[in-house]
Amino acid sequence: MMESNGGLASDASGWGSIPASRMSLSTDNPIRKIVDGMKLTPNPKKEMISLSIGDPTVFGNLPLCEDIKDAVHESIRSNKFNGYSPSVGHEDARAAIAEHYSLPGAPLTSKDVILTSGCSSALDLAISVLADPGQHILAPRPGFSLYQTLAVSLGISVKYYDLIPEKSWEIDLDHLVSLIDGDTACLIVNNPSNPCGSVFSSQHIDAILEVADRNRIPVIADEVYADFVFHGQQYISMASQSATVPILSCGGLTKRYLVPGWRLGWILIYDRSNAFEAEVRPGLVNLSQRILGPNTLIQGAIRAILSSTPQEYFDMAIGVVQRNAEICHAAMKKIKGLNPIMPTGAMYMMVAIRMDKFPDFKSDLEFTQQLVTEQSVFCLPGKCFQYPNYFRVVLTVPEEKVTEACERIAEFCREHYTSKERISY
């Protein structure tokens, strides 16, 4: 007879092992899996500098502007947004986003907006509505690992098309075309890019859309870094360049407004061909009903946030990131064995490692792991983004930490660099 303790059986004999669902067991985040498997023991004599986390709030050097705070305070004081919202979001919140992101040739109304719990949730819904188990999606390499996490858990495979570092990470269109077949469900395009920090030209976007149009492949545009481009650069949305290709644009407040924890994202449905009308639109509504809508307090504030946030706030954030990129790029260009690729937007920079010049390490993972051990500087290895022999630098940290980190990386490389050619037998 089993004894109980507070109503719970203390002896679970006879239960055996309860199986988890196939979906749960097939779900993993490559970044978490790789990082958790690394042996990260910082040098106790040096303060840890983490250049790995894509959260612009971590260091407190990018303060939230008062206008955004006031909008949320007013939403709270109104007492109108404490309850549930419709699963697709409040009508006025969706209308405000539609007005903000309408384009001259691609107008939006509230029915073209699905609100989600952050851009990650938007990507989840977009992939889920367009792809079935057994199909595949096309995603960039290097690219954001969440595409794989979301797809594989649903029984959807991922084919990776290459980006070209020598061309500021433009898509290798020939390689992209070679991956397309009858099981291709959709094409994911991330612009501006995480992890590359690249921003596509209008000409390159036209070329991408021509491939999608010719092959009748809908596009998921991951545009969470929309408008987060360096001074002198121009952001071009996918939907602004096509009158025919159906596009689900995924975005949110997270990056441009520097509030990742507020969890308000969206899907913008650009569909002038009405290809999404019969099934995809109702499918998105159905999928949104799996949860009861995103953060209602932020929905209540979104109209004021979009209309009242001053340009100076955006300029401040972009200026900090661009200045850090310039410092980091200039410093790493001088380090033998490294080749940084200057970004033009987003919050990241990719740095190539000439592994043949660092024979102490077999991979970018070992390189970055030892960098923590010796110099207490942590950058994500390229393996996290399906792209070996690189590492990614986050550019939202305070300038003095960027400078210090670059000096430590230089010291680390001097210690391990060899000018000798590696000989293989």
TABELZI-V822065 format. One line per field, one symbol per residue. phi: phi as a letter, one per 40 degrees, with the letter a starting at -180 (. if undefined). burial: b if it has 9 or more other C-alpha atoms within 8 Angstrom, else e. A space follows every 10 residues. Layout:
BEGIN
phi=???
burial=???
END
This chain:
BEGIN
phi=.ccbbggbcc bcdhcgbccc cccccccacd cccccccccb bccccbccbc bbccbccdcg cbccccccdc ccdcccccgc bcbcbdcchc dccccccccc bcbdcacbbd ccbbcbcgcd cccdcccccb bbdgcbbbbc bcacccdcdc ccccgbcbbb ccbbccbfgc cccccdcccc accccabcbb adcbbcgcbc cccccdcccc cccccfbcbb ccbccdgcbc dgcbcbcccc babbccbbcb aicdcccgbc ccfbbabbcb accfccccbc dccccdcccc bcgcdcccdc cccccccbcc cdcccccccc cccccccccc ccccccgbac bccbafbbac bcbccccbcc bcacccdccc ccdcbfbbbc cddcbgacgb bbbcbccddc cccccccccc cccccbcbcc ccbbb
burial=eeeeeeeebe eeeeeeeeee eeeeeebbbb bebbeeeeee ebbeeeebbe bbeeebbeee ebeeeebbbe bbebbbeeee beeebebbbb eebbbbbbbe ebeeebebbb ebbbbbbbbb bbbbbbbbbb bbeebbbbbb bbbbbebbbb bbbbbbbbbe bbbbeeebbb bbeebbeebe eeebbbbbbb bbbbbbbbbb beebbbebbe bbbeeebbbb bbbbbbebbb eeeebeebbb bbbebbbbbb bbbbbbebbb ebbbbbbbbb bbeeebeeeb bbbbbebbbe ebbbbbbbbb bbbbbbeebe eebbeebbbb bbbbbbbbbe bbbebebbbb bbbbbbbbbb bbbbbebbbe bebbbbbbbe bbbbbbbbbb bbbbbbbbbb bbbbbbbebe bbbebbbbbb ebbbebbeee eeeee
END
